[in-house]
Amino acid sequence: MNWWSTFWAVIVWFVWAYLLIAYLLLLIRVLGDIFGDRALNGWSKAVWVAGLVFLPFLTVLAYLVVRGNGMNGRNPRGEATVSEPHDYRPRIIPLASPSNHIATAQSLLAAGSITPEEFAALKAKALL
């Protein structure tokens, strides 16, 4: 057997495998859309599924033509994740100075929320 014929046979096999996987993923997406659509009644779902069983390729194409525009809207991850453009500017968060930490701890000590030992520990931590 010629090396080039083997090479092209492998390429053709990969193309067919890719097309099969793409078709199966599309079939799963269409089935998920059929069963996830609350506006579609049971008989309509049964007709679409029967079509997918008996004429799968033609039914997937027909489904995409007839109901393809609304598929993204019926997808729970579709339009719900699309939001306003994000502001990607870095936000500068001011860091509290040690004196602010000590003043906060002193106000907690004066209010009786912490003990003098806890105040000393907070003061030592702030000064580090």
C-alpha positions as CSV (number, residue, x, y, z in Angstrom):
1,M,0.0,0.0,0.0
2,N,1.3,3.4,-0.9
3,W,2.2,5.8,1.9
4,W,0.2,8.7,0.4
5,S,-3.0,6.6,0.1
6,T,-2.6,5.6,3.7
7,F,-2.0,9.2,4.7
8,W,-5.1,10.4,2.8
9,A,-7.2,7.5,4.2
10,V,-6.3,8.7,7.7
11,I,-7.2,12.3,6.8
12,V,-10.5,11.2,5.4
13,W,-11.2,9.1,8.5
14,F,-10.5,12.2,10.8
15,V,-12.8,14.4,8.7
16,W,-15.6,11.8,9.0
17,A,-15.0,11.4,12.7
18,Y,-15.1,15.2,13.1
19,L,-18.4,15.5,11.2
20,L,-19.9,12.6,13.2
21,I,-18.9,14.2,16.5
22,A,-20.2,17.6,15.4
23,Y,-23.5,16.1,14.3
24,L,-23.9,14.2,17.6
25,L,-23.2,17.4,19.6
26,L,-25.8,19.3,17.4
27,L,-28.3,16.4,17.9
28,I,-27.8,16.6,21.7
29,R,-28.3,20.4,21.6
30,V,-31.5,20.1,19.6
31,L,-32.9,17.5,21.9
32,G,-32.0,19.6,24.9
33,D,-33.8,22.6,23.3
34,I,-36.8,20.5,22.5
35,F,-37.3,19.2,26.0
36,G,-36.2,22.5,27.6
37,D,-38.8,24.6,25.7
38,R,-41.8,25.2,28.0
39,A,-43.9,26.8,25.2
40,L,-43.7,23.6,23.1
41,N,-46.5,21.1,24.0
42,G,-46.0,17.4,24.4
43,W,-47.3,16.4,21.0
44,S,-45.0,18.8,19.2
45,K,-42.1,17.4,21.2
46,A,-43.1,13.9,20.3
47,V,-43.2,14.8,16.6
48,W,-39.8,16.4,16.7
49,V,-38.3,13.4,18.5
50,A,-39.9,11.0,16.1
51,G,-38.4,13.0,13.3
52,L,-35.0,12.8,14.9
53,V,-35.4,9.0,15.2
54,F,-36.5,8.3,11.7
55,L,-34.9,11.1,9.6
56,P,-32.2,12.5,11.9
57,F,-30.1,14.6,9.6
58,L,-33.1,16.2,7.8
59,T,-34.9,16.8,11.0
60,V,-31.9,18.6,12.6
61,L,-31.7,20.9,9.6
62,A,-35.4,21.5,9.6
63,Y,-35.3,22.3,13.4
64,L,-32.5,24.7,12.9
65,V,-34.4,26.5,10.1
66,V,-37.7,26.6,11.9
67,R,-36.8,27.1,15.5
68,G,-33.1,28.0,15.4
69,N,-33.5,31.7,16.1
70,G,-34.9,31.1,19.6
71,M,-32.5,28.5,20.7
72,N,-30.1,30.9,22.4
73,G,-33.0,32.5,24.3
74,R,-34.2,29.2,25.6
75,N,-30.7,28.2,26.7
76,P,-30.4,28.9,30.4
77,R,-26.8,30.0,29.9
78,G,-27.5,31.9,26.7
79,E,-28.9,35.4,27.1
80,A,-28.7,35.3,30.9
81,T,-24.9,35.6,30.8
82,V,-24.9,38.4,28.3
83,S,-24.8,41.7,30.2
84,E,-23.6,45.2,29.9
85,P,-19.9,45.6,29.0
86,H,-17.7,45.4,32.1
87,D,-15.6,48.2,33.2
88,Y,-12.1,46.7,33.2
89,R,-10.3,49.6,34.9
90,P,-8.4,48.5,37.9
91,R,-10.1,49.6,41.1
92,I,-7.8,51.1,43.7
93,I,-8.9,50.0,47.2
94,P,-7.4,52.2,49.9
95,L,-5.6,50.3,52.5
96,A,-6.2,51.2,56.1
97,S,-3.2,52.5,57.9
98,P,-2.0,51.0,61.2
99,S,-3.3,54.1,63.1
100,N,-6.8,53.4,61.7
101,H,-6.6,49.8,62.9
102,I,-5.5,50.9,66.3
103,A,-8.2,53.6,66.5
104,T,-10.8,51.0,65.5
105,A,-9.5,48.6,68.1
106,Q,-9.5,51.4,70.8
107,S,-13.1,52.2,70.0
108,L,-14.0,48.5,70.4
109,L,-12.2,48.5,73.7
110,A,-14.0,51.6,74.9
111,A,-17.3,50.0,73.9
112,G,-16.5,46.9,75.8
113,S,-16.6,44.6,72.8
114,I,-13.0,43.4,73.3
115,T,-10.8,42.8,76.3
116,P,-7.5,44.7,76.9
117,E,-5.6,41.5,75.9
118,E,-7.4,41.4,72.6
119,F,-6.7,45.1,72.1
120,A,-3.0,44.5,72.7
121,A,-3.0,41.7,70.2
122,L,-4.8,43.8,67.6
123,K,-2.3,46.7,68.2
124,A,0.7,44.4,67.9
125,K,-0.7,43.0,64.7
126,A,-1.4,46.5,63.2
127,L,2.2,47.6,64.0
128,L,3.7,44.6,62.2
